[in-house]
Amino acid sequence: EDQVTQSPEALRLQEGESSSLNCSYTVSGLRGLFWYRQDPGKGPEFLFTLYSAGEEKEKERLKATLTKKESFLHITAPKPEDSATYLCAVHQETSYDKVIFGPGTSLSVIP
Amino acid sequence: ETGVTQTPRHLVMGMTNKKSLKCEQHLGHNAMYWYKQSAKKPLELMFVYNFKEQTENNSVPSRFSPECPNSSHLFLHLHTLQPEDSALYLCASSQSTRLGGEQFFGPGTRLTVL
């Protein structure tokens, strides 16, 4: 069964304490993997697209990497404003119109 | 208005009511999506429209009825809902379904069914 899982479910960090979030996927052919950020009471906000193993993307304190079976979102020296739920999503080759979202990791950065 | 807008932002309805959710995108995109987001569950894709044509119906009960009159507008008509349908309903758009991973979301409608 095609699925996307994320770990940990929740993560509390001290301000400045770097860490990584994991997204693992089992799909029959990957068209692309995507990271989103969702703040409480708002819709998800697109962050990154990764297409092939070995690819990396960076934006401010965030860096996303991709292997054949998983992706990591590295957060370097996080600030309280980085607190949010981070979602990953997979666009499959075999299902043209369907994007599968993972359950998300809830990140809290404590000052 | 910019991006993706949704109205109303909050909706409380009884099980016998009929209501509609509206979504409008100002991005010039050709694909639009409805998602359901419940507590502790991943985003659930409900419907996909590409160039006004429905291309995906993810086994959604018939009490949810989508309508896409043009590439900028998407509606979700609701009737005889159940309490378990209470959730955040999110609309999104993308340039096309071929580029469907890069979606732009609206703020959502928080629906409560009594």
Interface residues (C-beta under 8 A of the other chain):
Chain A: V4 R31 G32 L33 F34 G41 K42 G43 P44 E45 F46 T49 L87 A89 V90 H91 Y96 D97 K98 V99 I100 F101 G102 P103 G104
Chain B: V4 A31 K40 K41 P42 L43 L45 V48 N50 T55 E56 N58 L90 A92 T97 R98 G100 G101 E102 Q103 F104 F105 G106 P107 G108
